Amino acid sequence: MKAGLELARFRSRVPSAPVLRREGRIRRLVGMTLEAEGLPGEIGELCFVKGAHGDVPVEIVGFHGDRTTLLPLERLEGIADGAVVVSTGEPFSAPVGDALLGRVLDGLGRPLDGKGELRDVAMRPLIATPPDAMTRPAIAQRFETGVRSIDLLNTLGEGQRVGIFAGSGVGKSTLLGKILREAKADVTVLALIGERNREVRDFVDKQLGAHGLRRAVVIAATSDRPALQRMKAAHLAATIAEQFRDDGKRVLLVMDSATRFAMALREAGLAAGEPPATRGYPPSLYSELPRLVERFGTSAKGSITALLTVLVEGDDLNDPVADCLRGLLDGHLVLSRSLAERGHYPPVDPLKSLSRLMDQVVAPRHLAAAQKLRHWMALYEDHRDLIEIGAYRRGSEPLLDKVLEKLPQVNALLRQAPEERTPFDAALAALAALTEMPAAPADDRRSTP
């Protein structure tokens, strides 16, 4: 009787059992590129190399003659010439679901927080097709960040994709922390790509905080991780956010930074044999960035509002990554080094920043007040040099005289300490009073529900 039960159990497994184990052997390893002989497979397929210290996950990225090109998802210590490489026959998949809330994962979706293994999660393919253009609902609801200079002068919409362009040391992390704590979102997905190890713990504990972490998922692929893992971390964040969006939630996705994702793509592309183009970036940069960015936005069920930080070397906004992303995104927020040096926090430059969807998500009176304040600030900037050297004479430009009188109030409105909170309606009323415009009604149809 027992033998019969065992036989029945094995018979039930036969239909789903693999009929052929596909494997090959490593014949070449240069840098982080491996070449395997005798390994059939497809681009994007996950494989494992048998090493002295355990199996190392690798991915098929190309073919050269009768050899298969692989890139590692982990370090390659312990891999020898002739090592066996086995294909799983499947692409990389990611854990998704509510059970991820409050967890910190690495770039491959494994726990980093010491809270044990992931439970009650589903698996979803890492690479997905974005929603069709004609199925995406229009963006019509504003997205409140809790930062007055953004909410008033560069108002965002739910499902908008925005770049935060900043050099080093201008307060980017502090600004992101405030948005993560106060933004009107159901779920937050934070992807830390290429950060230093110390900064991950600092960001989770100090910027995000225990309260913010409860409704968040953090993915961290630090600078010492292989390039392919840093790339996977960005798509892992997108996949997790997509699942929450499909569940009908309003998701805030913050990626710090998109530039380091591009740098990882450059490493992987050059290692796989792509030719270098502008500043060493391979041609695939201009297909992979849209492939990632287009996964964010609205769908018929929910929304992903994406904030992607872009590191500008020497405050140059025209490097290849910044230039490419500026054309893909729905707006950009520029952090000014000169504002940061004057102690103006947050150092968002309202004249260089732009939300392309602001006119779709705010009331006409709000838009008029914001444009009026922008005009005042532009007028002051045009005459700043004359004013600072004392060459401007009061009375020669009546509107500029008025702007100079209002300037302390303008700065007070746009300055905001990290712990300072202002309800959106109160901030809008202050803007209306400052610009002498009638306030928009509190129940405007574009407000966040």
Secondary structure, DSSP 8 states (H G I E B T S, - for coil): -HHHHHHHHHHHHGGGS-S---EEEEEEEETTEEEEES----TTEEEEEEETTEEEEEEEEEEETTEEEEEESS--TT--TT-EEEEEEEE-EEEESGGGTTEEEETTS-B-SSS-S--S-EEEESS-----GGGS----SEE--S-HHHHHHS-EETT-EEEEEE-TTSSHHHHHHHHHHHS--SEEEEEEES--HHHHHHIIIIIIHHHHHTTEEEEEE-TTS-HHHHHHHHHHHHHHHHHHHHTT-EEEEEEETHHHHHHHHHHHHHHTT----GGG--TTHHHHHHHHHTTSEE-SS-EEEEEEEEE-GGG-TTSHHHHHHHHHSSEEEEB-HHHHHTT-SS-B-TTT-EETTHHHHS-HHHHHHHHHHHHHHHHHHHTHHHHHTT---TTS-HHHHHHHHHHHHHHHHH---TT----HHHHHHHHHHHHT-----TT-TTS--
